[in-house]
């Protein structure tokens, strides 16, 4: 597609959480004169790619959050991104994980949904530079943007201690220059928790 000088390329990524952590810098050195990117489908897979045993859990959601910091940092290249699939019926499904699960009476929101909510409700107009001191045993991921309308600086950060680590975290903080910031945290009992015990709430 690049050879055909396409305006935008549709990329798909279904992989284990490690892939999402390893590719947070995927677009940092991307050709700014080439086609733009639509990350048209992505979702971390808890067990294996296209496995029916995959589940929505906090570990996958946090890896997607880390990956989104890289997409946000490179918003001049990555114009759009879409988690997929969006909906599934708990009684008749063909693919897992899915962002939102439903049955005839209930809607179940996943940790992955709350990551999407955090990023969609805390958007900025200008990407700001972020420097990270990164120790080998403690991977840190971050991006920051400025909201022109409110004057807020919105910082997104998280860390990963490996699949054997005890915990991980993804937080989005909002701060107006000269004023105390507000921190929004997504957390669960453990990395394999499918229902966060501390969700960010509504926008």
N, C-alpha and C positions, 0 to 999 in steps of 0.2 A: 504494500500500500504506500509505503514511503516513496518508492520509486515512481509511483503514479502521481505523486504530489497531492495526496488526499488532504482535505482540509482538517479532518479529524479521524482518529482511529479508535475503534471500539475494542477494548481489552477486557479479558475475563480472567479472574484469579480465584480458584478454589484450591485451598492448600491447608496444611497443618498450621497451627499458630506460629511455629518457628519461621515459616516462610514470610509471614506478615511482619514479624519483628526484623528479619534479615533484610527486608525490602523497603524499610522506611525511607531510605535514601535513593530509591529507585530512580526518581526523576530529578535529583539534585543537579546532575550533569547532563540532563536531556538537552538535545539540540533545540534551542529556542527559536530557530528559524524553520523547524520541521513541522509536521502535522501536530495539532493539538490532540489531547487524549480524552476519551470518554471511558472511564472505568465502569463499563456497562453492567458487569456482574462480578460480585465478589462475596465471599463468606468463608470464614475459617472453619475447618473441619476438625472435629474433636478426636475422631478415630482414624479415618482414612478418607481420601477423596472419593466421593460418591458412595460411601458406606451407609447402609440403612441403620447402622448403630450410632451415627453421628448425633450429637445432642447440642442444644444451645446451652452453653455454660459460661461462667465468668471468665475463664481462661481465654476462650475464643473471642469473647467480647473485648477483653483488654488488648488482645493482639490486634484486633481490628481498629481499636482506638489509637494504638501506636502507629499503625499504618496510615490512619487518617491524618495524623500530624504531618506526615510526609506529603500527603496529597495537598493539604492546606498550605504548607510551605511553598509548594510549587503550583499554586492556583493559576499562575500565568500559562501553565502548560496543561494541567489537568482541569478541564473546564467543568466536568460533571462526574459524579460517582453514584453508583446505585447498588445497595445491598440486594441480593437475590437468593432465593425467591422471597416474595413479600408475604404472602398469606398461605396458610395450609389448614385443612380441616383435620382435627385430631382423629376423626373416624375414617378418613379416606385420603391418605396422602401418598405421594410417589417419591418424595425427596425430603431429606432432612440434612441440615437445619433449615428453618424458615424464620423470618423475622417476627411474625405474629401468628399465633395459633388460635383457631376458633372452633367452637362446636355450635350446636343449635341454640345454646343459652349463654355461653361465656366467650370472652376474649381474653387470651393469656399473652401478656407482654413479656418478652425475653430480655436478658441482659444486653443482647445485641441491639434490641430496640432502644434501650435507654442510652446506649452509646450514640446511636443515630440522633436521638432527641437532643443530647447534650451538644453535639456539633451543629445541628440545625438551628437550635435556639440561641446559640452564642457565636454568631457569624460576625466577621469584621469586614472592613473595606480596604485595609492596607496590611500586608504581611510585614511583620517586624522581625529583625534579626534576633536569633537566640543562640547563645553559646552554652555548651554543656561540657562539664568535666566528667568524663565517663570512665569509671573503673571497670576492668574486665568482668568482675563478678556481679556487677550491678548495672545493667543496661538501662539508660535513661532516654526518654523520648519526649520531645516538646516542640511546640510551635506557639506563636503569638501573633495576634492581629490587633489592629486599632479600629474601633467603631467611630466613624466620623460624626455620626449624629449625637451620640451620647458622650463622646470623649473618653470612653472606657478603653482600657487595654485588657484584652482577653487572652489569658495564658492557658494552654493545654499541656498537661504533663503526665507522665506515667513511668513506671519502672517494671522491669522483668527480671526475675531471679532464676529463670529456667523452669522447666516443667516439674522439677523436683523441689522447687522453692516453696516456702510456706504460704507466701502471699504475693500479691501484686496490687497495683493501684492505678487508677486513672482519675484525674481531677481536673476540673475546669474552674479557674478563678476569674472573677471580674473585678477590675480595680480602676477607679477614677484617680487621675493624678492628684496626689496630695491627700487622698482619703483612704481609710482602711478598705481592704479588698474583701470580696465575698468568695468563699470557696464552695464549690459544688462537687460532691464525691459520690462515685458509684462503688459500692462495696458488697461483699457477700460473705457467708460463713467460711467458704473455701473456694479455691479456683474452679472446682467442678460443680459449684452451686448453680442451679438453673434458675433460681429466683433470688434476685438481690434483696438483702435485708436493709439496704440503704440506697434507695433509688433517688434520682435527682428531682422528682416531682414534675409539675407542669412548667411550661415556659412562662 
